Amino acid sequence: MDTSATHFNEATVKEGSAPLTGRHGLGQEIPGFRGARPTVPLETLFREIQEAADLPLRQARTLPAEAYTSTEFLAWETDQVLGKGWICLAHVSQVPKPGDFLNTEALGELLIVVHGKDGEIRVLSRACPHRAMDIMPPGFGYDGHGTAEVRDGQSGCGHTRLFLCPYHHWSFELDGSLKGCPEMHQAEGFCRDEVGLRPFRCEIWHGFIFLNLSGDAGPVAAQYAELGKDIEGWDCASMKVVIAKEWDCPFNWKVLVENFMEGYHHLGAHCKTLQTFMPAKHTWTEAERAHSMRVNLPFKEGVAADPSSEFAQVPGLDPDQAGQMAVYLGEPNFMMFTGPDRAFWYRIDPITPERSRLLTVCLLNDQAIADPDYRAKLAVTEKMLVDFHLEDMEVCTAVQRGFYAKGYQRGRLSHLEMPIWLFHRYLAARMRDTWPTIDRPAAPSQR
């Protein structure tokens, strides 16, 4: 299946309803803006972010532009925020059987998520310990010289009995241990038991596979305990990935997180899509938490569901859950939203201050997949996902351009943008080496 980047135009929308996987993007950098802003010392930027985060919501304002353009600030985020937090890489349905694997990247690390012969799911480095070769380059090596087979037509998914480096044919077991290393018998002191693909710490939570690069984060289940209660009715562990789309994004990772979490922009960016059935003015944010947040987006009264796209409601949901969408952020960057019949997961990976890689995923349960009209409904769902995300891509790209403008001004936030304010409070807390609600009073719920 074609996973090459497509240009951001009307053709992308038309193409969006066809494949189950695909790669989309703007196909361009931000012309004339790279490096246009003067650098600001990190200490100054930290102080300004801290001052903004300590303002009450009624006085809240946006961050300095440098928080979205500074290479030094992104390096700090990568090391102290993202690298020390939990990053969701995949869902268990993408590696269901021993030998199944998924190639991916996070914060510049080349990674394999693999289901081992012993039933364990691991996250391993793809960098060969011999000469640093990516052992699973795009296309899984060259024809006739690899052991992996592409699985289910999904980008990066495969099945194998071992990993074989295409460069010198070193081979590795699915647990990362070295299996074979031709012509190394004259290397004095070489011990194959001391060589292997580096493992990274990973944990599975509600069916999602998480990575912690620093290796010292608290258990993901403990950090996301409140979030786990929010989504337990959907039984995400038993769901399956049915749509997975990759996007090349010419904007900072935080631009997407902030856009994802607030419903205020339904008024403008989504005036013909989401605003029609989830009006911005009805959205509200729950009380501040240490590691996650939740925003409720109630459905407009009297607006009936579209039978051409709706599956059977997830069993056991209460009336409040069935009468709205809800968006969640497991800090720093685990984004989910749930509807009465489905769940969505977003994964954003920063590459540079003004470039990110995004994965948008839809999950359904077995009942939905067994629907006689499954394929038709899935096509409608996919087009909807593409349509409103293209609207997000447009505004997020334009926001990034604004950060480089000499006319940039730090704006005031609406009460409907409480999630942005909470996210800024999270960043400020990490600068203090703590978490929200630990050394500051928790912000109350809007209801």
Secondary structure, DSSP 8 states (H G I E B T S, - for coil): -------SSHHHHHHTTS-SEEEEE--S--TTTTT-S----HHHHHHHHHHHHTS-GGG-B---GGGGT-HHHHHHIIIIIITTS-EEEEEGGGS-STTEEEEEEETTEEEEEEE-TTS-EEEEE-B-TTT--BSS-TTTSSTTS---EE-TT-TTEEE-SSEE-TTT--EE-TTSBEEE-TT-TTSTT--GGG-B--EEEEEEETTEEEEESSS----HHHHTHHHHHHHGGG-GGG-EEEEEEEEEESS-HHHHHHHHH-SGGGGTTTTTTGGGTS-GGG-EE----SSEEEEEEE--TT----TTT-----TT--HHHHTEEEEEEETTTEEEEEETTEEEEEEEEEEETTEEEEEEEEEE-HHHHT-TTHHHHHHHHHHHHHHHHHHHHHHHHHHHHHHT-TT----B--GGGHHHHHHHHHHHHHHTTS-TTTSS-------
